[in-house]
Amino acid sequence: MKILHLADLHFGKSIYGLSMLDSGDQAEWVKRFLELAEDVKPQAVVIAGDVYDRSAPSGAAVQLLSNMLTELSRMKIEVLLVAGNHDSARRLSFAGALLTRQGVHISPDLYDSRALTRVPLSDEHGTVNFYLMPYVFPALVSQALGAEGLRDYDAAIRQLLARQRIDFSERNVLVAHQNVTANGAEALRGGSESMIGGVGQVEYTAFDGFDYVALGHIHAACPVGRDAVRYAGSPLCYHFEETRQGRKGPLLVEIGPKGTPVKIETLAIPPLHPMRRIRGPYEQILAEESANATRGEYLQVVLTDRRGGAEERDALSALFKARDCVLLDFASDYVREAGPGATPSASAVREKPVERLFAEFYEARSGEAPDGAAMALLGFAAEQLRHADPGAEPTKQDIDRLLDALMKGEEET
């Protein structure tokens, strides 16, 4: 059975102040992905969470997803989709029963069901069971299962999976969106994840027995612990740090008979606007880029010999604009050589998660970093904020989750 594994689409995302929807980057990627899917003809497309960049997405973001799912359904390709921490599971699974008839399977909120959605698909070797697990909070699992005191992500997921009565003599695939670790070590991040180290860790051994685990949450494509536990990574670079990753694209996963190794291959999809980081002395950059004919790039310039100002930025912007390139970020690391008091670029500050900014502020004021319990609470609160509808009042569930996290922090200290 051939499947295409995607994750972290983040439809509606803006980077460095540029809307990836308005720019056409995300729409063009969807077009190229659909062309690839029609060529590869997988039996299923798996989307492992963070379909949208916010829980209350824009109309344009919803329409883009609608177009994508409609085309996959037209091609008779099954779609298996879970909500990530940026999504609202209830919004995403709207009309789920109706969509299921069209081969689009979306996991509902775990509050609505104690059982994970199971989608059985068949090939010449028999059945492959796909289990859909939306982003898990321990308090959510505790309430759904009636299991008091679950405050640890790893324990919550193990208990949730133990309740599913999975037949591991069959072939099984889990679709999940979590911070999965190998022996406590986190996967290499992409650069644009809104999460913090140590928050929500789940050891990869929690998924032992599954023939393949399709993960989302980390924006770099990589295995965790074993080859068949995989992050697909984000489809596009959403941060200049992600330009180091090389090829981005869906994973083509081929599942053979039970007990045989799963085959995994990255199918690169070129972006509409490649991102590139340029670092060096100003005059050298100016000379090299004047001789460069590459068009249609998103660029970051980091000066090493001066702080740089409006004059340098305007000159580079005009140079890039002449070849349809956009200077998204202009910074300098020369200020770091000037000693105490040096500050990061404004764009670097904007791209950092709020919990990281608070931690750095705390350390600058107190001379020491927040302890592990404080960092975990900060990360939890920030994830709740990102997951919430900005126009809605906090629900009882929101308050219960925060109280649960506070109680855990008090117990650990």
Summary of the structure (lengths in Angstrom):
residues: 413
radius of gyration: 22.3
end to end distance: 49.1
largest distance: 66.7
contacts: 1341
relative contact order: 0.12
helix: 36%
strand: 22%
